[in-house]
């Protein structure tokens, strides 16, 4: 039966009326949003300057010093989560985990890192105990405790995703939320990092005094719920990495987005780069962070415009019979309306009349609506309507527009001539605060499920780039606050498609390089083995690694019936030189010198041939990268690459070796999580044990030297000292948090689920089928 779902999806998307399905799905999204009370946030913003960077977490993660160590956990679904669990356990067993200052992770790696950072259980409970491979029993391989970090890898399944999405459809959830809700249920539930009410998820932040001082102090009645997930402050500071697609006309141009306990944003500043709806203006991106609870909201602006309505030419409409129209112009903006005088009996009226409109709250897609009408004793006739986007204006500059009245299909013809001046445009901030902004949202409060769900939404890039508007509705969409040049109208907030962080940088190393961490461990928990392939013995490696040195992925080709691989080809900055269009996603990722790539390949291949664990240490001069906001500096890197550690296998007990030999465990350790999303207990425990052994036994001497010559004796993560200024905030202020619609809130729409459920049934077959495509 499952095999029929993709066929049904094909029929729904390609045969059914796509516009109809799209409108239904969008309607469900709007109903989902309307079921959440609209609320206002006051949040801090943090600017980024690569030359003298100040990071939001600086006082919480501690200063970066010559001994600071960062850990990068790559993507790879349940495989990456399981490998990361073993790597964390191995560092703990080696006495080194407490000396890791930062952990950066994406996709499946972020499943492990986020739970590590926010789960309120001991590390012994979370990571389990290391057992020497020779002592492993069959019972050990079968045992998966409920709060063991590897547990979710045994829970996530394509069938579960399909049925849970079906349940969410009946709840009326927006299509782009289905995956995030699945992550909430299957990744976070064992540690209570979730919510029974999908429209009121807990926000996430740092510890209680931080929240009391920085969030509750300025948001006494703004939050949907006072529930939040506090970070475990005795652990390394975690950064989760998402991606976004900022250009409508280039689905493979991507930008990385950081999420941490205290901030979400794009550090590097990208001026005039992003598409803006309904406008020719380009939108700035990045340049800093905002606080997580306010992400996916639109900041307030107020303003005033003066419109000089000059004249119209060649007015005519099928509604006007006999004689020429008595024309006037009705203007609307941000809820305010005004009209010009009527000029009678002419197709070419001249008004030369100024109209002033003010707005206390400018919406992100704000348009000045201009509707030319024929005055009548009954109902006025529509002669045509046009819009002027606020994004196309500059403060204090008069702009002339010649507007085609046929442009928006209003049924008229002719042209309208106006001059528009944006007299005032102001970003509203919290009174007395210079580094804050006020924003509004009626989406569910940003939560861990959104951060980690989006960071792991595999296939999101393909759905976004596929050109099918219906399939694209499954991609996460969030409003991005521009944090620089907010006083420019072109930078009104825009809602963009967000994608799996692994589609942007699957190594997750970029945030560590941005912060100039001097020592970095990169765990490439990939599926592609390092091996010689084809008749010419070409060496291949996962694109996660090659892109960091400026090389495109190798492309398999069929030569006389044999698989071979093209030569390694560099990125040149020219799209015509791309082997495949989709390889543009990694085109901006070079951070290490190209001439260091082949020595790394050779060293790792030598480890394969010698049946050693794949580890290589190298010092690089980082290649400056403005796309990510990375400056050049010297960094020591230890690479770990996911392949079988033969030394570990040779140590295994006969009971532990049996499932590897009898086919119970397959594709070890390169689990293909497209087909093996849900791992068996034995697969999880063997992977965790192999990586714990690799870190704590096989390569412990190298790791200890890398960390400074001995196992951990000091803890660089937070202690009481950095918090002296939080003493008065150990208890929360007297706050009244918005648990239901306040008297000043708009009443919630139909929240019974009846209306949402009825609309959702139309969407049901499409979405379940889309999810079932994972089965192929």
Order of alpha helices (4+ residues) and beta strands (2+ residues): alpha-alpha-beta-alpha-beta-alpha-beta-alpha-alpha-alpha-alpha-alpha-beta-alpha-beta-beta-beta-beta-beta-beta-beta-beta-beta-beta-beta-beta-beta-beta-beta-alpha-alpha-beta-beta-alpha-beta-beta-beta-alpha-beta-beta-alpha-beta-beta-alpha-alpha-alpha-alpha-alpha
